[in-house]
Amino acid sequence: MGSLCNYTLYKILICLRHFGVYMKKEKNDAIKQPLIPEDFSLPRYRDIPDVGLLLEQTARLINGYMEPLTSIRITNSMISNYVKQGIIGRPVKKLYYRKQIAELIFISLSKTVLSLDDTRVVLSLQRASYPVDTAYNYFCRVFEDILIKSYLPDIEFSADGTDLTKTPEGRSTSAFCDAAKKAASGKSRDDKLISDAYLVERLAVSIADCIHLQLLIAERHA
């Protein structure tokens, strides 16, 4: 009887030991997870619904896109204020469409680092020079590259500090986009394009830095 009890106790201790190792592994795996999911992406312009959404539906849709970025939220009152301030177009029969939603996605991100007046200026520059789908999709690509790839824990750098990580498409995930690099080297003739590309890149870096810092603070505070 005593031997049976000892054997049972032995098996329990073994199980507890394995459970402890498993829990430790789970904890370590959780620590290694990046703050921002590697598969995070913003919807491209063609993927944004163009059926007409009410105010509450519009806010819910945008917040769904931003869910992994826990510090980014937009409210009904914010959207109404952007309309009132003339930053985005007025809804049509109380419905918001693709163009307005794309601009609201941009605003919800840029408001972390820009004032409303600065956001208004940036949108005015975009509207005067580029179709909304072109400008929006370009911003999404640059922002995602910087936000995700720049903050993964296993990024490799060369001796001169260049980011060696590559996206699936083979693009460098260095903070500077190709256009900005050309501007620095004086190889591009289109100064306006370079200036616009550099503005977008700097804005994306600032937003990404702010989001990442907020996530780090929230993680340490938890």
C-alpha positions in Angstrom: 0.0 0.0 0.0 2.8 2.3 0.9 4.6 1.6 -2.3 1.4 2.3 -4.3 1.0 5.7 -2.5 4.7 6.6 -3.2 4.3 5.7 -6.8 1.1 7.8 -7.1 2.8 10.7 -5.4 5.8 10.3 -7.8 3.5 10.4 -10.8 1.8 13.5 -9.5 5.1 15.2 -9.0 6.2 14.3 -12.5 2.9 15.7 -13.9 3.4 19.0 -11.9 6.9 19.3 -13.1 5.8 18.9 -16.8 3.0 21.4 -16.2 5.4 23.9 -14.7 7.8 23.5 -17.7 4.8 23.9 -20.0 3.6 27.1 -18.2 7.1 28.5 -18.3 7.4 27.8 -22.0 4.0 29.5 -22.6 5.1 32.5 -20.6 8.3 32.8 -22.5 6.5 32.4 -25.8 4.1 35.2 -24.8 7.0 37.5 -24.0 8.5 36.9 -27.4 5.3 37.8 -29.2 5.6 41.2 -30.9 3.4 43.9 -29.6 1.9 44.4 -33.0 0.7 41.3 -35.0 2.9 40.5 -37.9 -0.2 40.0 -40.1 -1.6 43.5 -39.3 -2.7 45.4 -42.3 -5.0 48.3 -43.2 -7.7 47.7 -45.7 -6.8 48.8 -49.2 -9.1 51.4 -50.8 -10.9 48.9 -53.0 -11.7 46.7 -49.9 -13.4 49.5 -48.0 -17.2 49.1 -48.3 -18.9 51.7 -50.5 -22.5 50.8 -49.7 -23.2 53.8 -47.4 -22.8 53.4 -43.6 -24.5 55.2 -40.8 -22.4 57.2 -38.3 -22.3 54.4 -35.7 -21.6 51.7 -38.3 -18.7 53.8 -39.7 -17.1 54.2 -36.3 -17.5 50.5 -35.6 -16.0 49.6 -38.9 -12.9 51.8 -38.5 -12.4 50.6 -34.9 -12.5 47.1 -36.1 -9.7 47.8 -38.5 -7.7 49.4 -35.7 -8.4 46.7 -33.1 -4.7 45.5 -32.9 -3.6 49.0 -32.3 -5.4 49.3 -28.9 -4.6 53.0 -28.5 -6.3 54.0 -31.8 -10.0 54.7 -31.5 -12.5 56.9 -33.2 -15.9 57.9 -31.8 -19.2 59.1 -33.3 -18.6 62.6 -31.9 -15.1 62.7 -33.4 -16.5 61.9 -36.9 -19.2 64.5 -36.5 -16.7 67.1 -35.5 -14.5 66.3 -38.5 -17.5 66.9 -40.7 -18.4 70.1 -38.9 -14.8 71.4 -39.2 -14.8 70.6 -42.9 -12.0 68.1 -42.7 -14.0 65.4 -44.5 -17.0 65.7 -46.7 -20.5 65.7 -45.4 -22.4 62.4 -45.3 -24.9 61.8 -48.1 -28.3 61.4 -46.5 -26.5 60.5 -43.2 -24.4 57.8 -45.0 -20.6 57.6 -45.2 -19.0 56.1 -48.3 -15.6 54.7 -49.2 -13.8 58.0 -49.8 -14.9 59.4 -46.4 -14.0 56.2 -44.6 -10.6 56.1 -46.1 -9.9 59.6 -45.0 -11.3 58.8 -41.5 -8.9 55.9 -41.3 -6.0 58.2 -42.1 -7.3 60.8 -39.6 -7.7 58.3 -36.8 -4.0 57.5 -37.2 -2.6 60.9 -37.8 -4.5 62.5 -34.9 -2.0 60.8 -32.6 0.7 63.2 -33.8 -1.0 66.0 -35.7 -3.4 68.8 -34.8 -6.6 69.0 -36.7 -5.3 72.1 -38.5 -2.2 70.1 -39.6 -4.4 67.2 -40.7 -6.5 69.5 -42.7 -3.4 70.9 -44.5 -2.1 67.3 -45.2 -5.4 66.3 -46.7 -5.6 69.4 -48.8 -2.2 68.8 -50.2 -3.2 65.2 -51.1 -6.5 66.2 -52.7 -4.8 68.8 -54.8 -2.1 66.4 -56.1 -3.3 62.8 -56.0 -6.5 60.7 -56.3 -7.6 59.6 -52.8 -7.1 55.9 -53.6 -3.5 56.4 -54.8 -2.6 58.5 -51.8 -4.4 56.3 -49.3 -2.9 53.0 -50.6 0.6 54.5 -50.6 0.2 55.7 -47.0 -1.0 52.2 -46.0 2.0 50.5 -47.5 4.5 52.8 -46.0 2.8 52.8 -42.6 2.6 49.0 -42.4 6.2 48.5 -43.4 7.4 50.9 -40.7 4.9 49.9 -38.0 5.3 46.1 -38.3 8.7 45.4 -39.7 10.6 48.1 -37.7 9.4 46.7 -34.4 9.7 43.0 -34.8 12.1 41.6 -32.2 14.4 39.8 -34.6 15.3 42.6 -37.0 18.8 42.4 -38.4 21.0 45.4 -39.1 24.2 45.8 -41.0 27.2 47.6 -39.6 26.0 50.9 -40.9 22.6 50.5 -39.3 20.7 49.6 -42.5 17.7 47.4 -41.9 18.3 44.1 -43.6 14.8 42.7 -43.1 12.8 42.2 -46.3 9.1 42.2 -46.8 7.5 39.4 -48.8 7.6 41.7 -51.9 11.4 42.2 -51.4 11.1 45.8 -50.4 13.5 47.2 -47.8 11.8 48.0 -44.5 14.2 50.8 -43.8 12.4 53.8 -42.3 13.2 55.8 -45.5 11.1 54.9 -48.6 12.9 54.6 -52.0 11.8 58.1 -53.1 13.3 59.7 -50.0 16.5 57.9 -50.6 16.6 59.2 -54.2 16.1 62.7 -52.8 19.0 62.4 -50.4 21.3 61.2 -53.2 20.1 63.9 -55.7 19.1 61.2 -58.3 15.5 62.2 -58.7 14.2 65.1 -60.8 10.8 65.2 -59.4 11.2 67.3 -56.3 7.5 67.5 -55.6 7.1 63.8 -55.6 10.1 63.3 -53.4 8.9 66.0 -51.0 5.5 64.3 -50.8 7.0 60.9 -50.3 9.3 62.1 -47.6 6.3 63.8 -45.8 4.3 60.6 -45.8 7.3 58.6 -44.6 8.0 61.0 -41.7 4.4 61.1 -40.7 4.2 57.2 -40.8 7.4 57.0 -38.6 5.9 59.5 -36.1 2.6 57.6 -35.9 4.3 54.3 -35.6 6.6 55.5 -32.8 3.7 56.9 -30.9 1.6 53.7 -31.2 4.6 51.5 -30.2 5.4 53.7 -27.2 1.8 53.5 -26.0 1.7 49.8 -26.4 4.9 49.4 -24.5 3.6 51.6 -21.6 0.4 49.6 -21.5 2.3 46.3 -21.5 4.6 47.4 -18.6 1.6 48.8 -16.7 -0.4 45.6 -17.0 
